[in-house]
Amino acid sequence: MPLLEIRNLSVDFATASGRFRAVDGVDVTVEPGDLMAIVGESGSGKSVSMLALMGLLPWTATVTADKMEFDGQDLRSLSARAKRQIIGRDISMIFQEPMSSLNPCFTVGFQIKESLKLHTSLDRRQRQDRAVELLELVGIPDPAKRLNAFPHQLSGGMSQRAMIAIALACQPKLLIADEPTTALDVTIQAQILELLTGLQQTAGMAMILITHDMGVVAETVRRVSVQYAGQKVEEQPVEDLFDDPHHPYTAALLAALPERATGKHLPTIKGVVPGQFDRPQGCLFSPRCAFADERCRTIVPPRQPQALGQALCHYPLIDGVPQKSQEVTA
């Protein structure tokens, strides 16, 4: 049985000019101990889809799903109190910006122990010992002393490690890491990623890595879900995705990797991710796609079978060639 199963997740935001769909019919399946990534440009709905799972979206958001189950429990039918017993304990999240996610008014130790107090039966002494153990686990030197430090007294890398310690405090079954290396220098990024994957393997927990860095994906995860403009456009094992991407958007992302560039200039994807007022009628990627035709611009594409990575495309690529002669399935 999957640890997490989400079907047809949609998120709409109320705006002054109407409703905007930020996530559109996304499916997510995570097995126990799984390690997957959700990738795409900024504005693709990666973070919003996971924040919807966590219940952390503002009141302007409307979340709908045909199915949203975690560890056999239907999250849609749980009361707010019952959901709080799961969120933060069994499902935990590392946010993008540690300096804005940590409360500047409280010490790191207080913020770690707050989670332990809410979700465990440990007494005060045990919570103190567990907090020291967590800071040591994430590689913070002199952990007993650092418990008394405020967030502004820590470097960016240390703050991110403290965030990871908070997320791991209750030994979650699923860890969501939302751009965990944002704003960190390259050497610290490598340390944080190595730390996360090491902890994931040691604890046996499942992890979803949200990122736009395909290089990180290649070195870190087993399976990749590609999102564009709020839709999941492809999902494959990481090796298959890099060897033979089936959606033109995935192929364009991979072609933009510096190590794959062959000419003097780095390939780019022209245009931007469509927003509320510039969404095309057919395929959302059609204005930027090198293979798009009139069918792509006017008709919503069907989802291809598993053999084609579930690519959301009229003409999925095989070995880099669009299958325009192929009769696709709805």
C-alpha positions, -999 to +999 in steps of 0.1 A: +000+000+000+014+035-009+024+057+020+009+087+002-016+087-026-031+118-041-054+118-071-066+148-092-053+175-068-064+210-078-057+243-060-076+275-069-068+309-055-094+337-052-081+369-068-096+404-074-102+394-111-115+359-105-101+325-097-067+313-107-059+275-108-023+271-095-024+233-094-045+214-120-052+177-116-019+165-101-014+129-090+013+119-065+021+084-052+049+078-027+058+044-014+074+038+021+111+046+019+107+062-015+129+090-028+113+112-055+117+147-069+091+172-082+109+195-107+099+225-129+104+262-133+092+287-107+054+290-110+049+254-119+029+247-087+055+224-070+055+240-036+017+248-037+008+212-042+028+201-012+016+230+009-019+219+001-011+184+015+003+201+047-028+224+050-005+255+050-022+275+022-040+308+030-077+311+032-079+324-004-070+288-016-096+261-024-081+226-024-100+197-040-089+161-047-105+128-056-082+111-032-057+122-005-046+093+017-016+091+039-007+058+056-043+045+050-060+075+064-082+098+043-069+133+050-099+150+034-123+136+061-101+141+092-109+169+116-085+197+121-074+182+154-068+148+140-049+162+110-026+181+134-016+148+149-002+137+115+012+170+101+044+178+119+048+143+133+043+117+104+046+143+076+072+170+080+085+198+058+117+217+053+109+251+039+127+272+013+141+300+034+153+290+068+159+326+079+122+334+073+108+301+085+126+300+119+110+323+145+135+351+152+120+356+187+128+321+200+160+301+204+167+271+181+163+248+211+129+262+220+117+256+184+129+220+183+115+212+217+082+228+209+076+201+182+086+174+207+063+188+233+033+188+209+038+154+193+055+132+219+052+122+255+088+130+264+094+150+297+114+182+299+148+164+304+141+140+276+132+168+253+164+186+261+185+154+254+166+148+222+172+183+210+209+180+216+209+146+198+191+162+168+216+190+164+244+166+166+227+144+140+225+172+115+262+181+120+260+213+141+291+216+163+288+221+201+250+212+200+243+219+236+255+255+233+238+260+199+204+252+215+205+286+231+213+305+199+188+326+181+183+322+143+202+355+135+232+341+153+235+312+129+249+311+093+226+302+064+240+266+064+236+263+101+200+276+100+191+251+073+205+223+095+185+236+124+154+235+101+162+199+092+166+190+129+131+204+136+116+185+107+132+152+119+124+157+156+094+133+156+109+107+132+085+114+103+074+088+078+075+113+050+098+143+047+091+171+021+122+191+013+112+223-005+142+238-023+164+229+008+196+244-008+182+278-019+205+307-012+233+285+000+267+284-016+277+254-037+298+236-010+271+240+016+244+228-009+264+196-014+267+190+024+229+196+029+219+172+001+244+146+014+230+150+049+194+146+037+199+115+016+220+100+043+193+106+069+166+093+046+185+060+041+193+056+078+158+064+090+141+046+061+116+074+057+102+086+023+113+119+009+099+143-017+125+168-030+111+199-046+137+216-068+143+232-102+179+220-103+181+190-126+217+183-116+206+178-080+179+154-093+204+133-112+225+127-082+199+124-055+165+107-063+151+075-078+120+089-095+111+123-110+077+140-115+079+170-139+054+198-134+046+227-157+020+255-151+004+235-124+001+202-143+021+170-141+035+166-176+057+135-171+069+110-145+097+084-149+126+068-130+155+092-130+177+072-153+150+068-179+140+104-177+176+116-184+181+090-212+148+094-230+125+123-219+090+119-235+076+154-229+091+183-249+092+204-217+113+178-199+136+175-230+140+213-230+149+214-193+176+187-198+189+204-229+195+236-208+219+218-185+254+233-189+271+198-192+248+190-222+255+222-241+273+216-274+276+251-289+288+285-277+255+295-261+235+277-235+201+265-248+171+282-232+134+278-232+119+310-247+090+327-230+077+322-195+053+299-176+018+311-183+000+328-155-037+337-149-043+358-180-021+342-207-030+306-205-033+290-240-065+271-250-048+237-257-015+225-244-001+249-218+034+244-232+025+250-268+036+287-270+071+276-260+073+242-277+094+237-308+071+208-320+037+225-314+011+226-342-024+238-345-037+207-327-015+215-297-026+251-296-064+243-296-069+209-281-060+198-245-035+169-248-043+134-235-022+117-209+000+090-224+003+055-210+030+045-184+053+033-211+056+069-223+061+083-188+025+094-186+035+124-207+008+150-211+013+155-248-002+150-282+031+139-297+053+124-271+090+122-279+108+089-284+146+092-287+140+130-292+116+126-321+079+136-318+056+107-327+033+127-349+022+097-369+013+078-337-023+075-327-022+086-291-046+074-264-070+096-245 
